[in-house]
């Protein structure tokens, strides 16, 4: 009798284990690490099967194809976020669903596609025919998104916002979206915006709640960082940020061919929307149909070291009344007596004006040390005026009375005299300066402390004074090396044009498992080396890049403790 009972219990335990293993979507892979199988699409922390997952744990999504991914209700902590990453290769999504990846009601999450060596974008959303590529919402906060590629979406690429509704849980004063960090992603061929953060309805929207029309104010955002993304061929704006009232930065992004739909109300490389106070710098915006940068925010904004080429040139080119500018500033949500600083930008051949400044409420504005070449409105005769716009088209004040200081801007009909490295002006490297350029040491000394670095994050000033425009001239030394910034763990680099050697320096770390990888903008690996040496407390990599095509590439260094990434220019 005892043997029969033992046999029955043994078979029961076997059956129970079989049920748990085959039906559980989470399998313990290692300490604090859980693997999510390719057949799992809904991952909800409220499901009892996910209760073991705690702050500081890592969720590994197995490589392979999925229709979509929905992640809900996970809560890390400030010091111990929950990490969500890929393992074994790419996680690929190709779907007719209305989203590719959705993050709902989560907090302190790091969602990264850097989980598998040799692949820069570990999550690849190839197609979403029913909606957006990726959404972060439903009261989500403190979310970091990196190393994701998103392509071919019906509407936007990546959304990060929670709209107000009749529950009143997400209205202003009740909920704040903190620390939205989006970096090192590739977004291309979107129906609408590439990246859309925060609500555009800063002044509220009327919604019928329980039979009564109610004005609901959207939540504010505190802590937005959007950097080092490549965004290409968007239907509407490349990057749009609204209602971000504190601690906002948009920098080091490459935005190509924005606003392909040519919808007149949705056209810019970068849109700083209503309710936003944001620094916008070191972005490269090339041949979009819209304005290079639209600034409709609260004021207190600095726009500097941006390179904007051919803004709006392809938008109804024969119709001069349809204006598109390098930089456009308005009073839509300006706070009284706030100011704008527009410094050290390169604005090349915009369709209409170089800078159109339409704010009269702001005070103490500064437009200084910019390079503006060949604005299209120079020869435009506007009905009602008695003459061509001429020099006013470089910096146009639409309404008299703006309290703005203009100083040391370099304005020219063509770039022949500027001293750029290349007259092609198609890549960031083309705008570096050559010896004898009139821009060298020519910035306004009074505003020198406002911008302490250039487009390559090299320090300003290098010589007697800062240089006009986005680049600081340093002679041949600027082509050799740049120590990686230990705070941001990223930088721009340029290879030596004589030896074709890219030299990368970073703080020395123990061990020999450090790998330098070179990728194209789409994330495909082009070259790799683990050869390095220690000099003066720095680990130095050298790699020959002679076989790479000219232009912008991505570099990534993987160490035991850190990942360093950024972009470099192959001349």
N, C-alpha and C positions, 0 to 999 in steps of 0.2 A: 504493500500500500504506500509506504514511504517513497519507494522508487518511482511509482506512478505519479505522485504529487510533485516530486523533484523534476521528473521529465516534463510534466505539464507546465511548471513554473519556468523551466528553461526555454521551452517553446514559446511561452507567452512573452518572456523578455526578448527573445529573438525577434518576434513579430513587432513588439513595441519599438525596438531599435530600428527595425526596417522602416516602419512608418515615420519615425522621427527623422531619419536620415534622408529618405526619399521625398518627404513633403516639406522639410524645413528649407526656406530660401537662404538661410545663413549657415555656413559651415565654418567652424573655427579653424583658421589657417595657421595662426601663430599667436603669441601673446599680444593681446589688444588688436588683433587683426581678423577681419571677417570677410569671406569671399561670397559675392553675390553671383549666382549662376546666370547664364545667358537667357534662361527661360523666365527670369523674374523681371517684372516691369514696375509693379507697385511696391514701394519700400516704405512702410509706415511704422514709425516708432511706437505707435499705440498697439500694434499687433504684438501679442504675447511672445511671438517667435523672435522679436527683436529686442526684448527687454534686457538681454545681457549687454547691449551696446551702451557704453558710458562715455562721458566727456574724455577726450584724449584718444579714443579708439579710432581705428581706420577701417573703412569699408572699401573693399577691393572689388570692382566690377570686372568680371572675367571678360577677356577679349571675345569678339564675335559680333554678329548682327542682332539688333533689337529693333522693335517697332517704335518704342518710346521708353522713357524712364520717368517715373513720378516718385519724388522723395518728399515725405511729409513728416512734420512734427518732431524732428530730431533737434536736440538742444545740447550744444557743447557749452563751454565756459570761455571767458576771455583768455585765460591762461592755458586752457585745454580744449581747443576746438575739435570737433569731429572732422576728420579728414576723409574725403571721398575721392577715390582715384581709380585708375585702371591697372590691370595686371595681365601679363602674358601677351600684350600687344594692343591693337586698337579696339576700342568700343565704337562700333559703327551703327548709326541710326539712319534709316531710309524709310520714310513713312508718308502715308496719306492722312495721318492724324492731324489735329489742330495744334500740336506742339511736338517738339522732339524731346526736350528735357524740361521738367517742371519741378521747381523747389518751392514747397508750400509750408508756411508756418514753421520755419526753421530758424535757428539762431546759432551764431558762432560755428559756421561751417566753412571749411576750405575745400572747394571743389576743384580739383586739379587733374589735368591730363598729362602730368609729368611722371606717371607711375612706372613707365617701362623704358629702359635705356634705349637710346637711338631713335626715338620717335618724339618729335617736338609737340605735336598735338595728339594726345592719346585718346581723346573723345572726338569723333568726327561725325558731325551731323551733315550728311550728304544731301538730303532733300527733305523738305516738309511741305507737301503740296496743299495742306489744309490750314496752315497758320504760321506761327513763329518758330524760330529755331529753339530758343531757350527762354524760359520765364522764371523770374524770382519774385514771388509775391505772397499774398495771403498772410500778411503780417510778418513776413520774413525780415530779418535784420542781422547785421554783422556777418555778411556773406562775402567770401573772396572767390573769384572765378578766374582760372588761368589755364592756359595751354589747351584751349578748345578751338576747333574749327567748325564754322557754321556756314553752309552754302545752300543756295537755291531754295529760298523760303518764299511762301506766298506773301507774307507780310514782313514783320521786322526780324532782325537777326537775334538780338538779345534784349529782353525787357527786364527792368528791375524797378518795380513800383507796386504799391498797394493802393488801389483807388478807394475812396470813401463809399460807404453804403449805409443802409438804414439801420444796421446794428449799432452804429456809432463807435465801433471798436477801432476804426482806422482813421478817424477824423483828426484834424489838427488839434493838438493839446492833449489828445488821448494816446496817440501812437506816434513815435518818431522812428524813422528808418535810419539806423546808425551804420556807419562803416561799410559802405558798399565799394568793394575794391575789384576792379575788372582790368586784367592786364595780360599781355602776352597771348592774345587770341588772334585768330584769323577769321574774318567775316567777309563774305563775298556773295554778290548776286542776290540781294534781298529785295523783296517787293517794296518795302517801306524803309524805315530807318535801319542803320546798321546796329547801333547801340542806343537804347532809349531808357533813360533813367529819370525817375520822378514824374509827377503829374504836371502836365502842361496847363492844367486849369488852376493855377495858383490862386486866383481870386474866387474860386469856388464854382460849383455847378449845382443846378437845381434838379432834385430828384424827388419823385413822388413817393413819400413814405407814409404808409397807412392812410392813403387818400388825401394827404396834404403835401403840397409842393414845399420842399425844404431845401434851403441853401446849405450844401455840405462843403466844408473846406478840406482840401486834401492835406495829408500829413506832410511835414517837412522832413528833409534829409540832412543829417549832420555827419560829415565824414565821407566824401566821395573822392575816390582816386581812380582815374581811368588813364592807363598809360601803356605804352609799348604795344598797342594793338595795330594790326594791319587791316584796313577796311577798304574794300574795293567794289565798285559798281553797285551802289545802293540805289533803290528807287527814289527815296527821299533823303533826308539829312544823313550824313555819315555818323555823327554823334550828336545826340540831343540830351541835354541835362536841364531839368526844370525843378523848381521848388527845393533846390539844394541851398539852404540859406547859410550854412556854416561849413568851413573846412573842406572846400571843394578844390580839386586840382585835375586838370586835363592836360596831359603832357606826353611828349615823345611818341605820338601816334602818327602813322602813315596812312593818309586818306586819299584814295585815288578814284577819280571819276564818280563823284557823288551826284545825286539828284537826276538819275537817268530818266525818270518819268516826266520831268520838266513840269511838275505841279507847282505853280508860282508861289503857293503859300507854304511849301515844304521843301525849300531848296537852300542848303548850305553844307559846307564841309563840317563845321562845328556850330551848333546852336546852343548858346547859353541863354536858356529860356527864362520865363517869368519867375520871380522869387529866388533867383540864383545869385550867389556871390562866389565867384570862382576865379582862380588863377589858371590861365590858359597859355601854355608855352611849349616851345621846342617841337611843335607839330609841323609835319610836311604835308601840305594840301595841294594836290596836283590835278589840274584840268577837270574840275567839277563844273557842273552846270549852274550851281548856285553861288551865293556869296561865299567867300572863303570862311569867314567867321561872322556870325550874327550875334550881337550882344544885346539882349533884351532884359537883362536882369536888374538886380537891386543896386548896382554900383559897387564901389569898393573892389573893382575887378582890375587885374593886371593882364594885359595881352603882350607877350614879349617873346622874342627869338623864334617866331613862327615864320615859315617859308610858304608863301601862297603864290601859286603859278597858274595863270590863265583862268582865273575865276570867272565863270559865266560866259566864257568866249563861245561856247557851243550852244548857248541858249538863245534861240531866235536871233541869230547874228545880224540879220538885216534890219531888225526892228530896234532902233536906238532908244525908244521909249520904254522898253522892257529892261530895267536897270538891274545889274548885278555888280557887286563891289568886292574889293579885297576884304575890307572890314567894314561892317555896318553897326552903328551904335544908336540906340533909341531910348526913349523915356517910358517905355511900356510899363515897367514896374519899378522904376528908379526910386530910391529913397532920397528924400530931400537932402541936398548938400553932399551927397556921395560923389565920388570921383572915379575917373577911369585913367589908367596909365597905359599908354600904347607906345611901346619902346622896342627898338632893335628888331623890328620885323622886316623881312624882304617881301615886297608885294610886286609881282611881275605881271604886267600886261593884263589887268582885269578888264572885263568888258566895259565897265562904266567908270566909276571913281576908284581911286586907290583906297582912301578912307572916306566914308560918308558918315559924318558925325551929326546926328539929329537929336542930341540931348541938350536941353536948355535948363533943366532942373538941376543937373549935376553942377558941382563947383570944384575948382582946383584941379581940373583935368590937365594931363600932360601928354603931348604927342611929340616924341623926341627920338632922334637917332634912328629913324626908319629909312629904308631904301624903297623908293616907289618908282617903277619904270613903266612908261608908256601906258597910262590909263586911257581907255577907249573914248572917254568923254572929252578929251582934249580938243578935238575938232568938232564936237557936237554943238550945233546951234539949236537951242531950246526955244520953242515958241514963247514969246513974251519977253525974252531977253534981247538986249541990243547988240550982243556980241557973242562970240564963241566962248565956251567955258575956260579954255586955255589952262593956265596954271592952277585955277581953282579945282580942276578935276583931280589933282593929286590928293588934296585934302579938302573936301567939300563940307562946309557948314551949311546945312540945309536951312536953318533958321538963324538969323543974326542974334547975337547976344550970348553965345556960348562962352563960359568962363574957362578958357583953355590956353595953356602955354604951348607955343610951337617953337621948337628949337632944333637946329642941326640935323634936319631931315635932308636926305640926298634925293633930289628929284631930277629925273632925266627922261627924255623922249626915247632913248635907246640905251643899251647897256655897254656900248663900246668903250666908254670912258671909266667905267666903274672899277675895273680891275678884278672881275670874277675869274676864277680858274678856267671856266669854259663858257663860251657864248651860247652853247646849246640850252643851258638852264632847264634841264629836265630831271636832274638828280640832285640830292642835297650836296653832294661833293662839288658840283659845278659852281656853287656859291661861295666856296672858300676863296680867300683873297690871295692875290699875288703881290710881290714886292712892288711898291710904288703906287698902290691903290690909294685914291683920295679918301677912302673910308677909314684908313688906318689912323688911330689916335685922334679921330675927328668927332667923337661923340661929345655930348654936352657934359662937362665935368660936374655940373650941379646935380645931375641925376645918376651919377655913376654908382652910388651905393644901392640904387634900386634893383639892379640886375648884376649879380656877382658871378655869372657864368654864361657861356655862349651855347650855341646849338649842339655842340659836342660835349657839353658840360665841362669844358676847359674854363679855368678861372678868368674873370675880368677884373681889372684891366691887365693885359700882358705887358704893354709898353707904358708910355707916359700917361695915356688916357685910354679909355675903352674905344673900340672901333664902332663905327656906324654899321648897322645891320646885324644879321644873325650870327656871323662868324667873327671870332677874334683871331687876328693874324699872329702866327707864332713862327713863321718861317718853316723850314724843313722839319723842325722838331714836332710840329703838329701832326706829322704823318707817321710817327714811329710807335708811340705807345700811350696808353692812358690807364693808370691804375684804376681798377674797379672800385667804385664807391662802396665802402664797407657798410654804409647805412642802407642804401637802396639795393645793393647787390646787383647793379646793372649800370651800363654805360654805353656810349657810342665809341667806336674805334675806327681808325682809318689805317689801311696797310701802307707800308713803305712803298712808294711808287717806283723806286729804283730796284730794290731787291725782290719785290712781290712777297715779302714776309710779313705776315700778321703777327704781332707780338702782344700778348695779353699778360698782364700782371695782376695778381690778387694776393691777399694776405696768405701766408704759408699755413698749411694745415698738414698734420701728420698723415702718413699712409701714401700708398702708390696707386690708389684706385681713382685718381682724378682723370677725367676725360674731357677734352675740348672737342665739341661737335660744331660743324658749320652747316647751316640749313638754308634753303631758299625761303621766300616769304610764305609759301604754302606749307612749309614744315617738312619737306623732303630733305633727307640728309645728303650733303654734298661732299663732306670731308670730315675726318675724325683723327685725333691723335691723343695718345696718353703720355707722350714724351714731354717732360718738363724738368726744370732745374730750380734750385733755390739760390737766390742772390739777395743779400742785404735784407733778409727776413721776408722776402717775397717769393712766391712761386711763379715762374715765368714759363709760358708756353710760346713756342714759335712754330708757325705752320705756313707752308708755301701755298699761296692762293692764286698762283699764276694761271691755273686752268679754270678758275671760276669766271663766270660772265661778269661784266661791269655792272655796278649798281648796288642796291641794298641787299644785304644778307643778314641772317640771324646767327648769333653765336650762343652757345650754352656750355657751361662748365659744371659738371656734376662732381661733388665731393662727398665724403662721408656725412658731413653735417649740413651742407648748404648746396643750393643750386644758384648759379649766377647766370644771368642772361641779358642780352641786349642786341644791338644792331651794329653793323659795321659797313663801311663804304668800300667797295672794290673799284678802284679808279681805272 
